[in-house]
């Protein structure tokens, strides 16, 4: 993959034309697809290799209207199948590309799918594990059982603390005091809802700080349930 690495570091041109060139010059489509998705930078580090124009911007707009939803749907479904253990995470790109190959026959169509995948914010794919699904009735029941914890979290959001880390750490403490994993998830979900509501009203912290704090501690919380 040395030639591919050099190309994606030094290409001079549009990404969709780069994708066409890569597919045109390499027979191992799945391998190069995965490699580029995992290694391509948003901008070339040292643009030296001029990329021929295979697409016009108008063509890309047409392909987006025809195939954009298909690509987005395949990305979402493949991510879910990996996260739920239906397919192995290491086979993500293989399964995704095979989905493209079934729906898109020409090299230009595949190059568009390649390009549209690269610009998706969910790429490169990161395996994050199986999410928790729950019936609405159970969700409501857990909310009732944890009313006191939720009142504390709402109070924290309305407090006079200014630092994001102060608020995030206090919320994390509340979640840590919740009894079990499922209840922790529900309380966190309601905390996110509270924050979103306050953001609409113009009086909330950025949720990113709370998520970062929870990311650092989530493993510890899960281990406490074992």
C-alpha positions in Angstrom: 0.0 0.0 0.0 3.0 2.3 -0.2 1.9 3.8 -3.5 -1.6 4.4 -2.1 -0.2 6.1 1.0 2.0 8.3 -1.1 -1.0 9.2 -3.4 -3.4 10.1 -0.5 -0.7 12.2 1.1 0.3 14.1 -2.0 -2.8 14.2 -4.2 -3.8 17.5 -5.9 -7.4 17.5 -6.9 -10.9 16.6 -5.7 -11.4 13.6 -3.5 -14.1 12.0 -5.8 -11.6 12.1 -8.7 -9.0 10.5 -6.4 -11.4 7.7 -5.5 -12.0 7.0 -9.2 -8.2 6.9 -9.9 -7.6 4.5 -7.0 -10.3 2.1 -8.1 -9.2 2.3 -11.8 -5.6 1.5 -11.0 -6.1 -1.2 -8.3 -8.0 -4.5 -8.7 -8.2 -5.2 -5.0 -11.1 -2.8 -4.4 -12.0 -3.9 -0.9 -8.5 -3.7 0.4 -7.8 -0.2 -1.0 -11.3 1.0 0.1 -10.5 0.1 3.7 -7.0 1.4 3.6 -8.1 4.8 2.2 -11.1 5.1 4.6 -8.8 4.6 7.5 -5.8 6.7 6.4 -7.0 9.6 4.2 -6.6 13.0 5.6 -9.1 15.7 4.9 -6.5 17.7 3.0 -3.4 16.6 1.2 -0.2 17.2 3.2 1.9 18.1 0.3 -0.2 18.3 -3.0 2.1 17.3 -5.8 0.4 14.5 -7.7 -2.1 16.1 -10.0 -5.4 14.1 -10.3 -7.2 13.9 -13.6 -10.8 15.1 -13.6 -13.0 12.1 -14.0 -16.2 13.8 -12.6 -17.6 17.2 -13.0 -19.3 18.9 -10.0 -22.6 18.6 -11.8 -22.1 14.8 -12.2 -21.4 14.5 -8.5 -24.6 16.4 -7.7 -26.5 14.0 -10.0 -24.9 10.9 -8.4 -25.7 12.3 -4.9 -29.4 12.6 -5.8 -29.5 9.1 -7.2 -27.2 7.2 -4.8 -26.7 9.4 -1.7 -29.5 7.8 0.3 -28.4 4.3 -0.7 -24.8 4.9 0.5 -26.0 6.5 3.7 -28.4 3.6 4.3 -25.8 1.0 3.7 -23.3 2.7 6.1 -25.9 2.9 8.9 -27.1 -0.7 8.5 -23.5 -2.0 8.3 -22.6 -0.1 11.4 -25.6 -1.5 13.3 -24.9 -5.1 12.1 -21.3 -4.7 13.5 -22.4 -3.1 16.7 -25.0 -5.8 17.3 -22.6 -8.6 16.6 -24.3 -9.8 13.4 -21.0 -9.3 11.4 -17.5 -9.0 12.8 -16.2 -5.4 13.2 -13.1 -6.3 11.3 -15.3 -7.2 8.3 -17.1 -3.8 8.3 -15.4 -2.4 5.1 -15.7 -5.8 3.3 -19.5 -6.0 3.9 -20.0 -2.3 3.1 -18.2 -2.6 -0.2 -20.1 -5.8 -1.1 -23.3 -3.8 -0.5 -22.1 -1.1 -2.9 -21.1 -3.7 -5.5 -24.6 -5.2 -5.5 -26.3 -1.8 -6.0 -23.8 0.0 -8.2 -22.3 -1.6 -11.3 -20.2 1.0 -13.1 -16.8 2.2 -11.9 -18.1 5.7 -11.6 -20.9 4.6 -9.4 -18.5 2.7 -7.2 -16.1 5.7 -7.1 -19.0 7.9 -6.0 -19.9 5.5 -3.2 -16.2 5.4 -2.2 -16.1 9.2 -2.1 -19.5 9.5 -0.3 -18.2 7.1 2.4 -15.0 9.0 3.0 -16.8 12.2 3.7 -19.2 10.6 6.1 -18.5 11.6 9.7 -19.0 8.0 10.9 -15.9 7.0 8.8 -13.4 5.7 9.8 -15.6 3.1 11.5 -14.9 2.6 15.2 -16.5 -0.4 17.0 -18.3 0.9 20.1 -20.2 -2.2 21.2 -23.8 -3.2 21.4 -26.2 -0.4 22.4 -28.9 -0.9 25.0 -32.4 -1.2 23.6 -35.4 -0.8 26.0 -39.2 -0.9 25.8 -40.9 2.5 26.5 -42.8 1.1 29.5 -39.6 -0.1 31.2 -37.9 3.3 30.4 -40.7 5.2 32.1 -40.6 2.8 35.1 -36.9 3.4 35.6 -37.4 7.1 35.3 -40.0 7.0 38.2 -37.6 4.8 40.3 -34.8 7.4 39.8 -36.8 10.6 40.3 -34.5 11.8 43.1 -31.4 11.4 41.0 -33.0 13.2 38.1 -34.0 16.1 40.4 -30.4 16.4 41.4 -29.2 16.5 37.8 -31.8 19.1 36.9 -30.7 21.2 39.9 -27.0 20.9 38.8 -28.0 22.2 35.3 -29.7 25.2 37.0 -26.8 25.8 39.5 -24.4 28.7 39.5 -21.4 26.6 38.5 -19.7 28.1 35.5 -17.0 25.6 34.6 -18.0 22.8 32.3 -15.9 20.3 34.2 -17.7 21.2 37.5 -21.1 20.5 36.1 -19.9 17.4 34.2 -18.3 15.9 37.3 -21.3 16.5 39.5 -23.6 14.8 37.0 -21.2 12.0 36.7 -21.3 11.5 40.5 -25.1 11.4 40.4 -25.0 8.7 37.7 -22.4 6.8 39.6 -24.8 6.6 42.6 -27.6 5.0 40.5 -28.1 1.3 41.3 -27.6 -0.7 38.1 -26.3 -0.3 34.5 -29.7 0.0 32.8 -30.8 2.7 35.3 -27.5 4.6 34.7 -28.2 4.6 31.0 -31.8 5.9 31.5 -30.7 8.6 33.9 -27.9 9.6 31.4 -30.5 9.7 28.6 -32.7 12.0 30.6 -29.8 14.2 31.5 -29.0 14.6 27.8 -32.7 15.5 27.2 -32.5 18.1 30.0 -29.4 19.7 28.5 -30.8 19.7 25.0 -33.9 21.6 26.3 -31.8 24.1 28.1 -29.7 24.6 25.0 -32.8 25.6 23.0 -33.6 28.1 25.7 -30.0 29.5 25.5 -28.9 28.6 29.0 -26.9 25.3 28.9 -23.4 24.0 28.9 -22.0 22.2 25.9 -22.8 18.6 26.2 -19.3 17.6 24.9 -17.7 18.2 28.3 -20.1 15.9 30.0 -19.6 13.2 27.3 -15.9 13.5 27.6 -16.0 13.0 31.4 -18.4 10.1 31.0 -16.1 8.5 28.4 -13.3 8.6 30.9 -15.4 6.9 33.6 -17.8 4.7 31.7 -15.5 1.6 32.0 -15.2 2.2 35.7 -19.0 2.4 36.0 -19.5 -0.8 34.0 -16.9 -2.7 36.1 -18.7 -1.7 39.3 -21.7 -3.7 38.1 -19.7 -6.9 37.6 
